[in-house]
Amino acid sequence: GEVDLDQGVIAAKRHIHMTPADAEKYELRDRQIVSVKVDGEERSTIYGDVVVRVSDKFALAMHIDTDEGNAACAKPGLMGEILD
């Protein structure tokens, strides 16, 4: 969707997109809350309260905001480990 704002911001909740096959492979379900550990080049970070979003229209990817990515010195393609 699309939203036009005269003022304010939208901060999307950190989340992982995955297909139903991915969810089955990793034993996860839609709307499950997990933590994800990433090891950036300069520091490791654990993101808590990450929601799993499952749809056959998705490709496997985790979405975080710019500040969260900067906290781990993340670059595109960085891999993470789902902890729970």
LOPADREN-381665 format. One record per residue (C-alpha): residue number from 1; residue in three letters; chain; y, z negated, x. Coordinates in Angstrom, 1 decimal. Example, Ala and Ser with C-alpha at 12.3 -4.5 7.8 and 13.67 -1.06 7.14 Angstrom:
// LOPADREN-381665
   num   residu   chaine        Y        Z        X
     1      ala        A     -4.5     -7.8     12.3
     2      ser        A     -1.1     -7.1     13.7
END
This chain:
// LOPADREN-381665
   num   residu   chaine        Y        Z        X
     1      gly        A      0.0      0.0      0.0
     2      glu        A      3.6      0.1      0.8
     3      val        A      6.4     -2.4      0.3
     4      asp        A     10.2     -1.9      0.7
     5      leu        A     12.1     -5.1      1.5
     6      asp        A     15.9     -5.6      1.4
     7      gln        A     15.3     -8.7      3.6
     8      gly        A     12.5    -10.8      4.9
     9      val        A      9.2    -10.2      6.7
    10      ile        A      5.5     -9.9      5.9
    11      ala        A      3.1    -11.5      8.3
    12      ala        A     -0.4    -10.4      7.6
    13      lys        A     -3.2    -12.9      8.1
    14      arg        A     -5.2    -12.1     11.1
    15      his        A     -8.4    -10.3     10.1
    16      ile        A    -11.3     -8.2     11.0
    17      his        A    -12.1     -4.9      9.2
    18      met        A    -15.8     -3.9      9.2
    19      thr        A    -18.3     -1.8      7.3
    20      pro        A    -21.1     -3.3      5.2
    21      ala        A    -23.5     -2.3      8.0
    22      asp        A    -21.3     -4.1     10.6
    23      ala        A    -21.3     -7.2      8.3
    24      glu        A    -25.1     -7.1      8.0
    25      lys        A    -25.5     -6.6     11.8
    26      tyr        A    -23.2     -9.6     12.6
    27      glu        A    -24.5    -11.7      9.6
    28      leu        A    -21.1    -12.0      8.1
    29      arg        A    -19.7    -11.5      4.5
    30      asp        A    -16.5    -10.3      2.9
    31      arg        A    -13.8    -13.0      3.0
    32      gln        A    -15.7    -15.2      5.4
    33      ile        A    -13.4    -17.2      7.7
    34      val        A    -14.4    -17.1     11.4
    35      ser        A    -12.9    -17.8     14.9
    36      val        A    -12.7    -15.1     17.6
    37      lys        A    -12.5    -15.7     21.3
    38      val        A    -10.9    -13.0     23.5
    39      asp        A    -10.7    -12.9     27.2
    40      gly        A     -7.5    -11.1     28.2
    41      glu        A     -6.8    -10.1     31.8
    42      glu        A     -4.7    -13.1     32.4
    43      arg        A     -5.8    -15.7     29.8
    44      ser        A     -8.4    -16.5     27.2
    45      thr        A     -7.5    -17.3     23.6
    46      ile        A     -9.4    -18.4     20.5
    47      tyr        A     -8.0    -17.2     17.2
    48      gly        A     -9.0    -19.5     14.3
    49      asp        A     -8.7    -18.7     10.6
    50      val        A     -9.6    -15.0     10.9
    51      val        A    -10.7    -13.5      7.6
    52      val        A    -13.5    -10.9      7.5
    53      arg        A    -12.8     -7.9      5.3
    54      val        A    -15.7     -5.7      4.5
    55      ser        A    -15.5     -2.2      3.0
    56      asp        A    -17.3      1.1      3.5
    57      lys        A    -13.8      2.6      4.1
    58      phe        A    -13.1      0.4      7.2
    59      ala        A    -13.9      0.9     10.9
    60      leu        A    -14.7     -2.1     13.0
    61      ala        A    -11.4     -3.6     14.3
    62      met        A     -9.6     -6.9     14.5
    63      his        A     -5.9     -6.9     13.5
    64      ile        A     -3.5     -9.5     14.9
    65      asp        A      0.3     -9.6     15.1
    66      thr        A      2.3     -8.8     18.2
    67      asp        A      3.0    -12.4     19.1
    68      glu        A     -0.7    -13.3     18.8
    69      gly        A     -1.7    -10.3     21.0
    70      asn        A      0.9    -11.2     23.6
    71      ala        A     -0.5    -14.8     23.7
    72      ala        A     -3.7    -13.4     25.1
    73      cys        A     -2.1    -10.6     27.1
    74      ala        A     -4.2     -8.3     24.9
    75      lys        A     -4.3     -4.5     25.3
    76      pro        A     -5.9     -2.0     23.0
    77      gly        A     -9.6     -2.0     23.3
    78      leu        A     -9.9     -5.6     24.2
    79      met        A    -13.3     -7.0     23.0
    80      gly        A    -13.7    -10.3     21.3
    81      glu        A    -16.6    -12.7     20.4
    82      ile        A    -17.0    -14.0     16.9
    83      leu        A    -17.8    -17.8     17.3
    84      asp        A    -18.7    -18.8     13.7
END
